[in-house]
Amino acid sequence: MDIAYAAGIVHLFLSSFVLWIVPAHLVFLADLVAFPASLFFSLRTIVIRLNQKQPQIAGTLGDSTAPGLSEQCADRLDSKTSAREMTTDQKATRRGQHRSDRTADPLIEQTKSESSGSVTTKRRVPRMRLAMLAAQLLLFAMLLDFVYRPLLTPGKNLTVFRPGYVSHDSARLHIRYPEGGKLELRYRVNDINSPWESAGKFDSPTEDTDFTTTSALINLRPSTKYIVEMIVHQPTASVDSVLLDSVEFKTAPGPHSPTRLRFGTGSCIKPNFPYRPTMSPDIYGFESMLEHSSGMDMVMFMGDFIYADVPLYFGASVEDYRRLYRQVYMAKSSRHLLRKVPMLHVYDDHEIKNNWHDQEREPMGSAMTAYNEYNGLANPPPQLPGRSYYNFTHGNVAFYAWDTRRYRTRWEDSSSAGNGVQGATMLGAEQKRYFIEWLAEVNHTAAVKFVVSSVPVTTGWSNFDSSQDTWRGYPTERSEILELTKYIPNLFFLSGDRHEMAAVELPSGNIEFSTSPISQFTFPLVGKFKHDINGETTLHYRRPGHVKYGIIDVDTETDPDVPKIKYSLYTTDVDRGHSPAWVYEAKGVPWV
């Protein structure tokens, strides 16, 4: 194998790795070096091959001898005949075979000079080498499309209209509309006989917020289905008003009311991964989730809605982050799912940068501006203004969503947060205080409680950075929290982040469902999940699958004293996601 083939194979491997295995930043940078190097060696070899000429004796074209050489050849053959065992006929036979082999070579083209009788041999390029070159060019074009699509199609004209948090009497609606004019929201109960009501007109959002805003409908009825239309009024146009879009949702039951709740859970998405050549990149996990969206009350998305640094970090400006959010909302399955099902969010590291633990340092400001514009402001109201952690209820089911990034101890500020240094915290003092107060409040008012964490509580993962990045790296605070939650009946933890799935009974007796990715890579043969360690019991673990998400069904109506909780894992690796790959029915306990 020559250097051109070797360089080409390296480039093809690196491109394929980024497109279909892991879109790693360093692998992409290595491929940016490998491609021009392999291209240089391939073209150099081809040029040399095409220009390579070699004189041959006329006999290769069937002449018996060449001028000026026949006597010399004959003399040499005669002088050596007696010293060889091979007969003259045998030699002639061998020469004939040699000529036949050379003239049969499809890569050799021979021409004979009329004046001298000499033969010129010119080589053609092997088909394998041309195929290699074509494959290199094709894969590199795919790679550029995958990486730079946000710059090529920045989505400046994107319109978004989706429901966010829906309570028993209100609904938050996230809007992006860049065309100007007056907007109006009108709504009615989802019954053709119900009259329309107007929530009033308001100015279109401006460029200062990337044309996004969040509006609220109030004084709604509990447990009621609504349809909402967004209308733009532009008197200068040929018509006075235009219907832009519509959404549907169902309000939650009244506070503390028994309920049946169905919601999706998961994290981590990257448009068009694994890569497919297409003009309209999609999010394949959302596409699968759509199939099961009927009757779904919401989706709890637990971070890594964008990947700001994978496979390339474009920059720290607000626009660099906004552009990535627009890519997600442009996807066909995003538009369909988010129009139909309210989605709530927590953020994780890739909304900022990988393994973010630098608190308020840049680019935290730019990243959070874009996050709030596109996701955060449509969440339930935060515990305090300017915070991202929040809690809410759906009937007698309670949720608390942590912010596990902004307040965590910096690794550099202690010898290692992973060693349980005294005072190392993930939540920060303020957030932890509010969480403990929430636990006391819902202990006897909510039948089921869910604590949402962007990173896993289980210590089972040993992949790369988990000793610092997950709750495994904060064992003191983790133990303190589990010491409290073990006394809270029917409390479950929900998490994502690891690009794998694990259901674990923690030492406190609480169960954690950690599910990801909804649509991203999974680590191939890297790291190891440790089963049944540190007082934990592994109920289920799954690594394979670019698409993995959970659907949780909660029933507090059938038996108000003993709730039912069912978790269903879906992955397109099993029955293409049409049916669950694993189902777990938790044992609810009396809670009153």
C-alpha positions in Angstrom: 0.0 0.0 0.0 1.5 3.4 -1.1 1.3 6.6 0.9 -1.6 7.9 -1.2 -3.8 4.9 -0.3 -2.8 5.1 3.3 -3.6 8.8 3.6 -7.0 8.3 1.8 -8.0 5.6 4.2 -7.2 7.7 7.2 -9.3 10.6 5.8 -12.2 8.3 5.0 -12.1 6.9 8.5 -12.0 10.3 10.2 -14.9 11.7 8.1 -17.0 8.6 8.6 -16.3 8.7 12.4 -17.6 12.3 12.6 -20.6 11.7 10.4 -21.8 8.4 11.8 -20.1 7.4 15.0 -19.2 10.5 17.2 -19.0 14.1 15.9 -16.0 14.8 18.0 -14.3 18.1 17.8 -10.7 16.8 17.8 -11.5 14.2 15.2 -13.0 16.9 12.9 -9.9 19.0 13.3 -7.7 16.0 12.5 -9.8 15.4 9.4 -9.3 19.0 8.3 -5.6 18.1 8.1 -6.0 14.6 6.7 -8.2 15.6 3.8 -5.8 18.1 2.1 -2.9 15.8 2.8 -4.6 12.7 1.3 -5.8 14.8 -1.6 -2.3 16.0 -2.3 -0.8 12.5 -2.3 -3.7 11.1 -4.4 -3.4 13.8 -7.1 0.4 13.6 -7.1 0.3 9.8 -7.6 -2.3 10.2 -10.4 -0.3 12.8 -12.2 2.9 10.7 -12.0 1.0 7.7 -13.2 -0.5 9.5 -16.2 2.9 10.9 -17.3 4.9 7.8 -16.7 6.5 6.5 -20.0 8.7 3.4 -20.5 10.5 2.3 -23.7 10.1 -1.3 -24.6 11.4 -3.6 -27.4 9.3 -3.8 -30.5 8.7 -7.5 -29.7 6.1 -6.5 -27.3 3.9 -5.6 -30.2 4.6 -8.8 -32.1 7.9 -8.0 -34.0 10.5 -10.7 -33.8 13.4 -8.3 -33.1 14.2 -4.6 -32.8 16.7 -2.9 -35.1 20.3 -2.9 -33.9 19.6 -5.4 -31.2 18.8 -8.7 -32.9 22.5 -9.8 -33.4 23.4 -8.9 -29.9 20.5 -10.7 -28.4 21.2 -13.8 -30.5 24.9 -13.8 -29.6 24.1 -13.6 -25.9 21.6 -16.4 -26.2 23.9 -18.6 -28.1 26.8 -18.1 -25.6 24.7 -19.0 -22.6 22.7 -21.9 -24.0 25.1 -24.6 -22.9 25.2 -23.2 -19.4 21.5 -23.3 -18.8 19.2 -26.2 -18.4 16.4 -24.5 -20.1 16.0 -25.2 -23.9 15.7 -22.5 -26.5 12.1 -23.5 -27.0 11.5 -23.1 -23.3 13.0 -19.6 -23.4 10.9 -18.6 -26.3 7.8 -19.9 -24.5 8.7 -17.8 -21.5 9.3 -14.7 -23.6 6.0 -15.2 -25.3 4.2 -15.5 -21.9 5.9 -12.3 -20.7 4.8 -10.4 -23.8 1.3 -11.7 -23.5 1.1 -10.6 -19.8 2.3 -7.1 -20.6 0.1 -6.5 -23.5 -2.9 -7.9 -21.6 -2.4 -5.3 -18.8 -5.5 -3.0 -19.0 -3.5 -0.2 -17.3 -0.8 -0.2 -20.0 -1.2 1.6 -23.3 1.5 0.9 -26.0 2.4 2.8 -29.2 5.0 2.0 -31.8 7.2 4.6 -33.5 7.1 4.3 -37.3 10.7 5.6 -37.7 12.6 3.8 -35.0 10.3 0.8 -34.3 10.6 1.6 -30.5 7.6 1.1 -28.3 6.3 3.7 -25.8 4.2 2.5 -22.8 1.8 4.9 -21.0 0.0 3.9 -17.9 -3.7 4.6 -17.1 -4.9 5.4 -13.6 -6.3 2.3 -11.8 -10.1 2.4 -11.2 -9.5 1.7 -7.5 -7.5 4.9 -7.1 -10.1 7.0 -8.9 -12.9 5.4 -6.7 -10.8 6.3 -3.6 -10.5 9.9 -4.8 -14.2 10.2 -5.5 -15.1 8.8 -2.1 -12.7 11.3 -0.4 -14.3 14.2 -2.2 -17.9 13.0 -1.5 -17.3 12.3 2.2 -15.6 15.6 2.7 -18.5 17.4 1.1 -20.9 15.6 3.4 -18.7 16.6 6.4 -18.7 20.3 5.4 -22.5 20.1 5.0 -22.9 18.5 8.4 -20.6 20.9 10.3 -21.3 24.2 8.5 -25.1 23.8 7.8 -25.9 26.4 10.6 -23.8 29.0 8.6 -25.2 28.0 5.3 -28.9 28.0 6.4 -29.0 30.3 9.5 -32.8 30.3 9.6 -33.2 34.1 9.7 -36.8 33.8 8.5 -37.8 31.1 10.9 -41.3 31.4 12.5 -41.9 29.5 15.8 -45.2 29.1 17.7 -45.3 26.5 20.4 -46.8 26.0 23.9 -44.4 25.9 26.9 -45.6 25.5 30.5 -49.3 24.8 30.8 -50.8 25.1 34.3 -54.4 24.5 35.4 -55.3 28.1 34.5 -52.6 29.5 32.2 -50.3 28.7 29.3 -47.1 30.2 28.2 -46.5 30.5 24.4 -43.1 30.8 22.8 -43.1 32.9 19.6 -40.6 33.8 17.0 -41.7 36.1 14.2 -39.3 38.2 12.2 -41.6 39.9 9.7 -43.0 42.7 11.7 -46.6 43.9 12.2 -49.1 43.5 15.0 -49.6 40.0 16.4 -52.8 38.7 18.0 -53.5 35.5 19.9 -57.0 34.2 19.9 -58.2 31.0 21.6 -61.1 28.8 22.3 -62.0 25.5 23.9 -61.2 22.8 21.3 -64.9 22.5 20.4 -66.2 23.9 17.1 -69.2 25.4 18.9 -67.1 27.4 21.3 -66.6 31.1 20.5 -63.2 32.6 19.9 -61.7 34.9 22.5 -58.8 37.4 21.9 -55.9 37.8 24.2 -55.2 41.2 22.6 -52.8 42.6 20.1 -49.1 43.3 20.7 -46.1 44.4 18.7 -44.0 41.8 16.9 -40.7 41.0 18.7 -37.6 42.8 17.7 -34.1 42.0 16.6 -32.9 42.6 20.2 -34.4 39.3 21.2 -33.8 37.6 17.9 -37.5 38.2 17.2 -38.6 36.0 20.0 -41.0 36.6 22.8 -43.1 34.7 25.3 -46.8 35.5 25.8 -49.2 34.1 28.4 -52.9 33.1 28.3 -54.6 33.4 31.7 -57.9 32.6 33.3 -58.2 29.2 31.5 -60.2 26.3 32.8 -58.6 23.2 34.4 -58.4 19.9 32.4 -59.6 21.6 29.2 -58.3 21.3 25.7 -57.7 24.6 23.9 -56.7 25.6 20.4 -54.8 28.9 20.0 -54.2 30.8 16.7 -51.5 33.4 16.1 -52.6 36.1 13.6 -50.5 38.9 12.2 -52.1 42.2 11.3 -50.4 44.2 8.5 -52.8 46.9 7.2 -50.4 47.8 4.4 -50.7 44.3 2.9 -53.4 43.2 0.5 -55.3 41.7 3.4 -55.8 43.0 6.9 -54.8 39.8 8.8 -53.1 36.5 8.1 -53.3 33.3 10.2 -49.7 32.3 10.9 -50.0 29.1 12.9 -52.1 27.3 15.5 -51.3 25.0 18.5 -53.3 22.8 20.8 -52.8 21.8 24.5 -54.7 20.6 27.5 -54.6 22.5 30.8 -53.5 20.6 33.9 -56.0 19.5 36.5 -56.6 21.7 39.6 -53.9 21.8 42.3 -53.8 18.6 44.4 -56.3 16.9 42.2 -55.9 13.2 41.3 -54.7 12.9 37.7 -53.4 10.8 34.9 -50.2 12.2 33.5 -48.2 11.1 30.5 -45.0 12.8 29.6 -41.8 12.2 27.6 -38.3 12.4 29.1 -34.8 12.5 27.7 -31.9 14.7 26.6 -29.3 15.4 23.9 -30.2 16.1 20.3 -28.1 17.0 17.2 -29.9 17.7 13.9 -29.2 15.2 11.2 -27.1 12.8 13.2 -26.3 10.1 12.1 -25.8 12.1 8.9 -28.1 11.7 5.9 -27.6 13.6 2.7 -30.7 15.9 2.7 -31.8 19.4 2.1 -33.9 19.3 5.2 -32.0 17.9 8.2 -34.3 16.3 10.8 -34.1 15.2 14.4 -34.8 11.5 14.3 -35.6 11.1 17.9 -38.4 13.7 17.7 -39.6 11.9 14.6 -39.9 8.7 16.6 -41.5 10.5 19.7 -44.2 11.9 17.4 -45.5 8.5 16.9 -46.3 8.2 20.6 -47.4 11.8 21.2 -51.1 11.2 21.3 -52.3 11.9 24.8 -48.9 13.2 25.9 -49.2 16.1 28.3 -45.6 17.4 27.9 -42.0 16.5 27.3 -39.4 17.1 30.0 -36.2 17.9 28.1 -33.2 17.6 30.4 -30.4 19.4 28.6 -28.1 19.5 25.5 -30.8 20.9 23.3 -28.0 22.4 21.2 -24.3 21.3 20.9 -22.4 24.6 20.8 -19.0 22.9 20.6 -19.7 19.7 18.7 -18.1 19.2 16.2 -17.0 22.8 16.0 -17.3 25.8 18.3 -18.3 28.7 16.1 -17.8 31.4 18.8 -19.0 33.1 22.0 -21.4 35.7 20.6 -25.1 35.6 21.3 -25.7 35.1 17.5 -23.5 32.0 17.5 -25.7 30.4 20.1 -29.0 31.7 18.6 -28.2 30.2 15.2 -27.9 26.7 16.7 -31.3 27.0 18.4 -32.8 28.0 15.1 -31.4 24.9 13.5 -33.3 22.7 16.0 -36.5 24.6 15.5 -36.2 24.5 11.7 -36.3 20.6 11.7 -39.6 19.2 10.4 -40.1 16.8 13.4 -39.4 19.7 15.8 -42.1 21.8 14.3 -44.6 19.0 14.4 -43.8 17.7 17.9 -43.5 21.1 19.6 -46.7 22.4 18.0 -48.5 19.4 19.5 -46.9 18.8 22.8 -45.6 21.4 25.4 -41.9 21.1 26.1 -40.2 22.2 29.3 -36.4 22.5 29.7 -33.4 22.4 31.8 -30.0 23.2 30.3 -26.8 21.3 30.5 -23.2 21.8 29.5 -23.4 21.8 25.7 -25.8 24.8 25.7 -22.6 26.5 26.9 -19.5 24.4 26.4 -18.5 20.8 27.2 -18.4 20.0 31.0 -19.2 23.6 31.9 -18.3 24.3 35.5 -17.1 27.9 35.3 -20.2 29.5 36.8 -20.7 33.1 35.5 -17.5 33.3 33.3 -17.9 33.9 29.6 -19.5 32.7 27.5 -22.2 31.9 30.1 -23.8 35.3 29.5 -24.2 34.8 25.7 -25.3 31.2 26.1 -28.0 32.0 28.7 -29.3 34.9 26.7 -30.0 32.6 23.8 -31.3 29.8 26.0 -33.8 32.0 27.7 -35.0 33.5 24.4 -35.7 30.1 22.9 -36.4 27.8 25.8 -36.1 29.2 29.3 -38.7 31.9 29.3 -41.4 29.4 28.3 -40.7 27.3 31.4 -42.6 27.6 34.6 -41.7 30.8 36.5 -38.4 30.3 38.3 -38.0 30.2 42.1 -36.4 33.7 41.9 -36.0 36.2 39.1 -33.0 35.5 36.9 -32.8 31.9 38.1 -33.2 28.8 36.0 -34.3 26.3 38.6 -38.1 26.0 39.1 -40.9 23.8 40.4 -44.5 23.1 39.4 -47.4 20.7 39.8 -49.7 18.8 37.6 -52.6 17.9 39.8 -51.1 16.1 42.7 -47.9 15.3 40.9 -45.0 17.6 41.7 -41.8 18.5 39.8 -38.6 20.2 40.8 -36.1 21.0 38.1 -32.5 21.7 39.2 -29.9 23.9 37.7 -26.7 21.7 37.9 -24.3 24.0 36.0 -24.3 27.6 37.2 -23.6 27.1 40.9 -21.4 24.0 41.0 -17.9 24.2 42.6 -15.2 24.9 40.1 -12.9 21.9 39.8 -9.9 24.3 39.9 -11.1 25.9 43.2 -10.6 22.7 45.0 -8.1 19.9 44.6 -10.8 17.9 43.0 -14.6 18.1 43.4 -14.6 14.4 42.6 -12.8 13.6 45.8 -15.6 15.0 47.9 -13.8 18.0 49.1 -15.5 19.7 52.0 -17.9 22.3 50.7 -18.0 21.2 47.1 -21.5 21.8 45.8 -23.4 21.3 42.6 -26.6 23.2 43.6 -25.2 26.1 45.6 -26.5 27.1 49.0 -29.5 29.1 47.8 -30.9 26.5 45.4 -30.3 23.7 47.9 -32.3 25.6 50.5 -35.2 26.1 48.2 -35.1 22.4 47.2 -35.2 21.2 50.8 -38.2 23.5 51.5 -39.9 22.1 48.5 -39.4 18.5 49.8 -41.0 19.4 53.0 -43.9 21.0 51.2 -44.8 18.3 48.8 -44.1 15.4 51.2 -47.8 15.3 52.2 -49.4 17.2 49.3 -48.2 15.4 46.2 -48.8 11.7 45.5 -45.7 11.5 43.2 -42.7 13.7 43.0 -40.1 14.0 40.2 -36.7 15.7 40.6 -35.2 16.7 37.3 -31.4 16.7 37.0 -29.4 17.3 33.8 -26.7 14.9 35.0 -27.2 11.5 36.6 -27.4 10.9 40.4 -26.2 7.3 40.1 -22.5 6.6 40.5 -22.6 3.8 38.0 -21.0 5.6 35.1 -17.2 5.6 34.6 -17.1 7.2 31.2 -14.3 9.7 30.8 -15.3 12.6 33.0 -18.1 11.2 35.0 -16.0 11.3 38.2 -16.2 15.1 38.0 -19.1 16.0 35.8 -22.0 13.9 37.3 -23.3 13.7 40.9 -20.6 11.1 41.4 -18.2 14.0 41.6 -20.1 15.6 44.5 -20.5 12.7 46.9 -21.0 14.9 50.1 -23.9 16.9 48.7 -25.3 13.8 47.0 -25.4 11.9 50.2 -27.0 14.8 52.0 -29.8 14.9 49.4 -30.4 11.2 49.4 -30.5 11.2 53.1 -33.6 13.5 52.8 -35.3 11.9 49.8 -35.3 8.4 51.4 -38.1 9.6 53.6 -40.2 11.0 50.7 -42.6 8.4 49.3 -42.9 8.0 45.6 -40.0 10.3 44.7 -38.2 9.6 41.4 -35.1 11.2 39.8 -35.0 11.9 36.0 -31.8 12.7 34.2 -29.9 12.4 30.9 -26.4 13.5 29.7 -24.6 10.1 29.4 -25.9 9.1 25.9 -26.9 5.8 27.5 -29.9 4.6 29.6 -29.9 3.3 33.1 -32.7 2.7 35.6 -31.2 2.4 39.1 -32.5 2.1 42.6 -30.4 4.4 44.6 -29.2 3.8 48.2 -32.1 6.0 49.4 -34.7 3.6 47.8 -35.6 6.3 45.2 -35.4 5.2 41.6 -33.6 7.1 38.9 -34.5 6.9 35.2 -31.5 8.3 33.2 -32.3 8.4 29.5 -30.4 9.7 26.5 -29.7 10.5 23.8 -33.0 11.4 22.1 -31.1 11.9 18.9 -27.3 11.8 19.2 -24.3 9.5 19.3 -23.7 6.8 21.8 -20.3 5.9 23.0 -19.0 2.9 21.1 -17.2 0.4 23.4 -15.9 3.2 25.6 -16.2 3.4 29.3 -18.2 0.9 31.5 -21.3 1.2 33.6 -20.7 -0.4 36.9 -23.7 -2.4 38.1 -24.9 -2.6 41.7 -22.2 -0.5 43.3 -22.2 1.8 46.4 -25.5 0.5 47.6 -27.3 0.9 44.2 -29.3 -1.8 42.3 -29.3 -1.6 38.6 -32.8 -2.4 37.2 -31.9 -1.9 33.5 -29.0 -0.6 31.4 -28.7 0.0 27.7 -25.9 1.5 25.7 -26.7 1.0 22.0 -29.0 3.3 20.1 -28.7 6.8 18.6 -32.4 7.3 19.7 -33.4 6.6 23.3 -36.2 8.3 25.2 -38.6 7.4 28.0 -42.4 7.9 28.3 -43.7 7.9 31.9 -47.4 7.3 32.8 -48.6 8.3 36.2 -52.0 7.4 37.5 -53.2 8.9 40.8 -56.9 8.5 40.0 -57.5 4.8 40.1 -56.3 4.5 43.7 -55.6 8.0 45.1 -53.8 6.5 48.1 -51.3 4.3 46.1 -50.2 5.8 42.8 -49.1 3.9 39.7 -45.9 4.8 37.9 -44.9 3.2 34.6 -41.7 3.9 32.7 -41.4 2.8 29.0 -38.0 2.9 27.2 -38.2 3.5 23.4 -35.3 3.1 21.0 -35.3 2.8 17.2 -32.9 -0.2 17.6 -35.9 -2.3 18.9 -38.9 -2.6 16.5 -37.9 0.8 15.0 -39.2 2.5 18.1 -42.8 1.4 17.5 -43.0 -0.5 20.8 -41.2 -0.3 24.1 -37.8 -1.9 24.4 -38.2 -2.1 28.2 -41.1 -1.4 30.6 -40.9 -0.9 34.4 -43.8 -0.5 36.7 -42.8 1.0 40.0 -44.4 0.0 43.2 -46.2 3.0 44.5 -46.6 3.3 48.3 -49.3 5.0 50.4 -48.3 8.7 50.7 -51.0 10.4 52.8 
